[in-house]
């Protein structure tokens, strides 16, 4: 299965936030950790916020965190959300 870079970045954001549930993380911090363009990552995080996977806190001490418990996030649902024209075939 081939996934787009957009989906790869979305999964990385969710993994990063899942490993750091005790605090807010900045987009700059995540971008630096994975050596990803901060501007591109902002689009990905914005989409994840809109989909309800991530919540953002604005302000000087703001950041992002998971909006759900990691166990409640379905990887297949995330991939279907981020991939365009992605139709799964029942086996």
C-alpha positions as CSV (number, residue, x, y, z in Angstrom):
1,X,0.0,0.0,0.0
2,X,1.3,3.4,-0.9
3,X,0.3,6.4,1.2
4,X,0.8,10.1,0.4
5,X,3.2,12.2,2.2
6,X,0.2,14.1,3.7
7,X,-1.1,10.9,5.3
8,X,2.4,10.0,6.5
9,X,2.7,13.4,8.2
10,X,-0.8,13.0,9.8
11,X,0.2,9.7,11.3
12,X,3.5,11.1,12.6
13,X,1.6,14.0,14.3
14,X,-0.8,11.5,16.0
15,X,2.1,9.3,17.1
16,X,4.1,12.2,18.4
17,X,1.1,13.6,20.4
18,X,0.1,10.1,21.6
19,X,3.6,9.7,23.1
20,X,3.3,13.1,24.9
21,X,-0.2,13.1,26.3
22,X,0.9,14.9,29.5
23,X,1.6,18.3,27.7
24,X,0.8,20.5,24.8
25,X,3.2,20.3,21.8
26,X,3.9,23.0,19.3
27,X,3.8,22.5,15.6
28,X,7.4,23.8,15.4
29,X,8.5,21.1,17.9
30,X,6.9,18.4,15.9
31,X,8.3,19.7,12.6
32,X,11.8,19.8,14.1
33,X,11.5,16.3,15.5
34,X,10.6,14.9,12.1
35,X,12.5,17.4,9.9
36,X,9.3,18.4,8.2
37,X,8.3,21.8,6.8
38,X,6.4,23.7,9.5
39,X,4.1,25.3,6.9
40,X,3.1,22.0,5.5
41,X,2.6,20.5,8.9
42,X,0.3,23.4,9.8
43,X,-2.1,22.3,7.0
44,X,-2.0,18.7,8.2
45,X,-2.6,19.7,11.9
46,X,-5.4,22.0,10.8
47,X,-7.1,19.2,9.0
48,X,-6.7,16.9,12.0
49,X,-8.3,19.5,14.2
50,X,-11.2,19.9,11.9
51,X,-11.7,16.1,11.8
52,X,-11.7,15.9,15.7
53,X,-8.5,13.9,16.1
54,X,-6.5,16.8,17.6
55,X,-7.4,19.9,19.6
56,X,-5.6,23.1,19.6
57,X,-5.1,25.7,22.3
58,X,-4.4,29.2,21.2
59,X,-2.2,31.7,22.9
60,X,1.3,32.1,24.2
61,X,1.4,28.8,26.0
62,X,-0.8,27.1,23.5
63,X,-0.2,24.1,21.3
64,X,-1.9,20.9,20.2
65,X,-2.8,17.6,21.8
66,X,-4.9,14.6,21.0
67,X,-8.6,15.3,21.3
68,X,-9.3,11.6,22.0
69,X,-7.6,8.8,23.9
70,X,-5.1,7.0,21.6
71,X,-7.2,3.8,21.9
72,X,-10.2,5.6,20.4
73,X,-8.4,6.7,17.3
74,X,-8.9,4.2,14.4
75,X,-5.9,4.2,12.0
76,X,-8.1,3.1,9.1
77,X,-10.4,6.0,9.7
78,X,-7.5,8.4,9.7
79,X,-6.1,7.0,6.5
80,X,-9.5,7.1,4.8
81,X,-9.8,10.8,6.0
82,X,-6.4,11.9,4.7
83,X,-6.3,9.9,1.4
84,X,-8.4,11.1,-1.5
85,X,-10.1,8.4,-3.6
86,X,-9.0,5.7,-1.2
87,X,-11.5,2.8,-1.5
88,X,-10.9,-0.2,0.6
89,X,-11.8,-3.6,-0.9
90,X,-13.5,-6.2,1.2
91,X,-11.6,-9.5,1.1
